[in-house]
Amino acid sequence: MSVNLDAAPGAVRTSGAAPSGRTRRGPSRAGALFVSPYVLFIVVVFAVPLVYTVWISFHRFYFTAPGTDIDSPWVGLSNYRDVFTDPVVGQAFLNILIFLVINVPLTVGLALVLAAALNSKIRGRGFFRAAFYVPYVTASVALVAVWQFLFGSDGFVNHLLGSHAPDPSWLVNSHLAMPMIAVFVTWKQLGFFVMLYLASLQNVGKELYEASAMDGAGKVRQFFSVTVPGVRPATTLVVIYAIITGANLFSEPYLLTGGGGPDHASTSPVLLMYQKGIEQGHPDFAAALGVVLVAFVMVVSIAARKLTERGD
């Protein structure tokens, strides 16, 4: 390799070196190669089913045996009209709003406080980190059995409360069923969000805490002035993930309240999609409901992101 000294002052050109454009294209192609399996996964698992769902939602569609072909006539907005005029659908979305109002603030608040505590030097920190994460990786059926033991009609909590126990009981009470599910999901998934905040806290410089301490800030003031702004990107992620998880609620009402009872007080849109599409044989209605749910999640997630990032 030779060096060209006749170039303009300050410029050194080496012969034999690859042109800058070629250098850029190499990593670009390698990057595309590495991400292609994930892109293929997204297309096959998410994009294709979503497009097919939208197609079903505009047709009169029925499940058939393999090899059997029946007509699927175009019905336009008929399925969507059925969705928006069904009172159970309205109740399901109201239930999800109640769930999100309880679950999202509770998840963000508890996860951040616990993460800040577990990020400090406390005895048994490793044990507590693992203990909070265990419910998240435990099968939902096992956790539901524990919750039924605690909050069932003859559960442990009712025995402790005696005459002060709610009547009807927690999970069969039309006013308490969905709040109890929201608390259950918060408890179950808290460990995952604590881990997200713990990872984010590693990027908050210790010098910020030292500077605030020199200015006379106590632990509470440091939490609100340093910790909360420092983990705002993680908070956005936690809020959006909690919204998406809550909107896709299925197993908890299905197992805890016997399929959305009492009187649809804990029915979720995804549970209703299962009941309408699989149990009652109306996949076109379920597809339209699914499309509406996707739009609902997008609107709520965008609004939540705007709200959490407003201070940036």
Summary of the structure (lengths in Angstrom):
residues: 312
radius of gyration: 26.6
end to end distance: 49.5
largest distance: 96.2
contacts: 875
relative contact order: 0.12
helix: 71%
strand: 2%
